[in-house]
Amino acid sequence: MKKLVLATNNQHKASEIGEFLSSSKLRILSLQDFPELRMPEEDCSTFTGNAIKKAETVSAYTGLPAMADDSGLEVDFLGGRPGVRSARYAGEGSSDKENNELLLKELKGIPPEKRGARFKCVIAIVIPGTAAKTVEGQCRGRIAEAPKGDGGFGYDPLFIYKPSGLTFAQITTIEKSKVSHRGIALRKACNLLSKIL
Ligand code: IMP
């Protein structure tokens, strides 16, 4: 059975991705299988740069095919911020709650029609000895004026998916993955994996 290492320490993402690949014929390994491996700084200015950097690091260390994602929220009114800094928007080590509070503060008084945003996800796949390949998914929505819902992670309680009018924290993981940036990118990645692995 062919192996694929998921290059993420984020348990929410690992389980979303793991569920997606559960019907594939791949044996999925995670970073927990390689406790000595140190992941690089996510210091690139693009999601693509960071995703490739993570997948290349893991593939070089393990000698196995590796898949990494980099994702985040781009808010129109903020010129695309928080973008690649989404996880540490309110500072290094900031919590989801602190990041959401800062976002609400920055958008205070901004009317609904100017609160447009998109989630973006880039997935990089590296097979030893070959150049990285990437796929991308995007999902547009609007930033709520207050958090709603208990599900999901990160900015989910503030991200209203327009067609439903609900935030990503008010829908199930399965419903989210049908329309989300990561779901779209993962479907493309599965398709690509079936051709190259
Ligand atoms: P990464 O781990 O560097 O890709 O950071 C991604 C960050 O973007 C997360 O920590 C969240 O703050 C945010 N993010 C990415 N995808 C999602 C999502 O599906 N829901 C909510 N927040 C997300």
Boltz pocket constraint, residues with backbone or C-beta under 6 A from the ligand:
constraints:
  - pocket:
      binder: B
      contacts: [[A, 10], [A, 42], [A, 69], [A, 70], [A, 71], [A, 72], [A, 73], [A, 83], [A, 84], [A, 86], [A, 87], [A, 99], [A, 119], [A, 120], [A, 152], [A, 153], [A, 154], [A, 155], [A, 156], [A, 168], [A, 180], [A, 182]]
      max_distance: 6.0
